[in-house]
Amino acid sequence: MPDLRVACVQMQSGTEVAANIVAASDLIRQAAGLGAQFIATPEMTNLLDIRPGMARPKIVEEANDQSLAAFRSLAAELGVTLLIGSLAIALERDKRFANRSYLIGPDGKIIARYDKIHMFDVEVGDGQSYRESRGYRPGDAAVLADTSFGTVGMTICYDLRFPHLYRKLAQAGAEILTIPAAFTRVTGEAHWHVLVRARAIETGSFVIAPAQGGTHEDGRETYGHSLIVSPWGEVLAEADGDEPGIIVVDLSLDAVAKARARIPSLGNDRDMPFSKV
């Protein structure tokens, strides 16, 4: 198959939606200018604000979200497939929000939506406690999307720690797995590279993992180091530290079939009873 040029946009999203739209759009344009056909942004592209109560007035329903409208128009203008890693979206019948990823086609139409399944409810030792489920409603379905270049399995950040999700997506046909993230600096330094590479190796899939990085306006520190990883676990491209920017690489999607032929583990599952002695 012909190569696919992909790009990860690394951001340092702040507390104002309009400014984040401008920052993301500038980097997306840069990536398109380098020939990227599939461009991915990180989790919470439109807003990062963990201060109590500060984000709520800025989050609206999908139909009224200015960031989604802007990115749909940009995808159509540039003629690219665009993964907006996630946006904070208000829900009609829930006081909580959705942490929602969007796959947008080169015509500006939404190909697929995915709501983050696994909520980040942890204390990681950086002096902050994270309780994502207080503000966000977890999704309840895995999402697989067909595109002109291949099949994409959509996930978000903390999902990375649940390998069964990625296995199911790959067994259902995913060739590319997307993992937009806002990993904390503490967890990122310890686990980011090994987990992203592991998901690629376990599934024989390309992994596209755009990340937030640096010290944000709300005081949060994220790890950065956006990654693009091959089905054999090789790091094909990595962002330089935690600064905003882009990484671009060409993928040959036939590498997926080759990796899975060499290690056919996706077809080797065995059901077995569990015993405790």
Residue pairs with C-beta under 8 A, 6 or more apart in sequence:
1 252
1 253
1 254
3 250
3 251
3 252
4 37
4 38
4 149
4 150
4 250
4 251
4 252
4 253
5 34
5 35
5 36
5 37
5 38
5 248
5 249
5 250
5 251
6 36
6 37
6 38
6 39
6 40
6 208
6 228
6 248
6 249
6 250
6 251
7 31
7 34
7 36
7 38
7 39
7 40
7 246
7 247
7 248
7 249
8 40
8 208
8 209
8 210
8 211
8 226
8 227
8 228
8 237
8 239
8 246
8 247
9 24
9 27
9 28
9 31
9 39
9 40
9 41
9 42
9 210
9 226
9 246
10 27
10 42
10 210
10 211
10 212
10 213
10 224
10 226
10 239
10 242
10 243
10 244
10 245
10 246
10 247
11 20
11 23
11 24
11 27
11 41
11 42
11 45
11 210
11 212
11 213
11 244
12 23
12 212
12 213
12 214
12 215
12 216
12 222
12 242
12 243
12 244
13 20
13 23
13 24
13 42
13 44
13 45
13 46
13 47
13 48
13 212
13 216
14 20
14 48
14 49
14 216
14 217
14 218
15 47
15 48
15 49
15 51
15 54
15 55
15 216
15 217
15 218
16 58
17 46
17 47
17 58
17 66
17 67
18 66
20 45
20 46
20 47
20 67
21 46
21 66
21 67
21 70
21 71
23 244
24 41
24 45
24 71
25 70
25 71
25 74
27 41
27 244
27 245
27 246
28 39
28 41
28 71
28 74
28 78
28 80
28 82
29 74
29 78
30 246
31 39
31 246
31 248
32 39
32 78
32 80
34 246
34 248
35 248
36 80
36 248
37 80
37 81
37 149
38 80
38 81
38 82
38 83
38 147
38 149
38 208
39 80
39 81
39 82
39 83
40 82
40 83
40 85
40 178
40 180
40 208
40 210
41 82
41 83
41 84
41 85
41 180
41 210
42 85
42 86
42 180
42 181
42 182
42 210
42 211
42 212
42 226
43 85
43 86
43 99
43 156
43 157
43 180
43 181
43 182
43 211
43 212
44 85
44 86
44 87
44 88
44 99
44 182
44 212
45 67
45 71
45 84
45 85
45 86
45 87
45 180
46 65
46 67
46 87
46 88
47 55
47 58
47 59
47 87
47 88
48 182
48 212
48 216
48 217
48 218
48 220
49 55
49 58
49 217
49 218
50 128
50 130
50 218
50 219
50 220
51 218
51 219
54 218
55 88
55 135
56 135
59 88
59 89
59 90
59 97
60 89
60 90
61 89
61 90
61 91
61 92
62 68
62 89
62 100
65 87
65 89
67 84
67 87
68 84
68 87
68 102
71 82
71 84
71 102
71 104
72 104
72 108
72 109
72 110
73 108
74 82
75 81
75 82
75 104
75 105
75 106
75 107
75 108
76 106
76 107
76 108
78 106
79 106
80 106
81 103
81 104
81 105
81 106
81 111
81 147
81 148
81 149
82 102
82 103
82 104
83 101
83 102
83 103
83 104
83 152
83 154
83 178
83 180
83 208
83 210
84 101
84 102
84 104
85 101
85 156
85 178
85 180
85 181
85 210
86 99
86 100
86 101
86 102
86 116
86 156
86 157
86 180
87 100
87 102
88 97
88 98
88 99
88 100
88 136
89 97
89 98
89 100
90 97
90 98
91 97
91 98
91 137
94 137
96 133
96 134
96 135
96 136
96 137
97 135
97 136
97 137
98 115
98 116
98 136
98 137
98 139
99 115
99 116
99 132
99 136
99 156
100 113
100 114
100 115
100 116
101 113
101 114
101 115
101 116
101 154
101 155
101 156
101 178
101 180
102 110
102 112
102 113
103 110
103 111
103 112
103 113
103 114
103 145
103 147
103 152
103 154
104 110
104 111
105 111
105 147
111 145
111 146
111 147
112 143
112 145
112 152
112 154
113 143
114 139
114 142
114 143
114 154
114 155
114 156
115 137
115 138
115 139
115 140
115 141
116 136
116 138
116 139
116 155
116 156
116 157
116 158
116 159
117 138
117 139
117 140
117 141
117 142
117 155
117 159
117 162
117 165
118 138
118 158
118 159
118 161
118 162
118 165
119 132
119 133
119 136
119 138
119 158
120 130
120 132
120 157
120 158
121 130
121 131
121 132
121 133
122 129
122 130
123 129
123 130
124 130
124 184
124 186
124 187
125 186
126 184
126 185
126 186
126 221
128 184
128 220
130 184
132 158
142 153
142 165
142 168
142 169
142 172
143 153
143 154
144 151
144 152
144 153
144 154
144 169
144 172
144 173
144 174
145 151
145 152
145 153
145 154
146 152
149 253
150 175
150 176
150 253
150 256
151 173
151 174
151 175
151 176
152 174
152 175
152 176
152 177
152 178
153 166
153 169
153 170
153 172
153 174
153 176
153 177
153 178
153 205
154 178
155 165
155 166
155 169
155 177
155 178
155 179
156 179
156 180
156 181
157 179
157 180
157 181
157 182
157 183
159 165
159 179
160 179
160 181
160 195
160 196
160 199
161 195
163 198
163 199
163 202
166 177
166 199
166 202
166 203
166 205
167 202
167 203
167 266
169 177
169 203
170 177
170 202
170 203
170 204
170 205
170 266
171 266
174 203
174 205
175 205
175 206
175 253
175 256
176 205
176 206
176 207
176 208
176 251
176 253
177 199
177 200
177 203
177 205
177 206
177 207
177 208
178 207
178 208
178 209
179 196
179 199
179 207
179 208
179 209
180 209
180 210
180 211
181 192
181 209
181 210
181 211
181 212
182 211
182 212
182 220
182 222
183 191
183 192
183 211
183 212
183 222
183 223
184 220
184 221
184 222
184 223
185 221
185 222
185 223
185 242
187 223
188 211
188 222
188 223
188 224
188 225
189 223
192 211
192 223
192 225
192 227
193 225
193 227
193 235
196 207
196 209
196 227
196 229
197 207
197 229
197 233
197 235
198 233
199 205
199 207
200 206
200 207
200 229
200 230
200 231
200 232
200 233
201 231
201 232
201 233
202 265
203 231
203 266
204 231
204 256
204 259
204 260
204 263
204 265
204 266
205 231
205 256
206 228
206 229
206 230
206 231
206 251
206 253
206 255
206 256
207 227
207 228
207 229
208 228
209 226
209 227
209 228
209 229
210 226
211 222
211 223
211 224
211 225
211 226
211 227
211 239
212 222
212 224
213 222
213 223
213 224
213 225
213 226
213 239
213 241
213 242
213 243
213 244
214 221
214 222
214 224
214 242
214 243
214 244
215 221
216 222
222 242
223 242
224 239
224 241
224 242
224 243
225 238
225 239
225 241
225 242
226 238
226 239
226 247
227 235
227 237
227 238
227 239
228 235
228 236
228 237
228 238
228 247
228 249
228 251
229 235
229 236
230 236
230 251
230 255
230 259
231 255
231 256
231 258
231 259
231 260
232 255
232 259
236 249
236 251
237 247
237 248
237 249
238 247
239 245
239 246
239 247
260 266
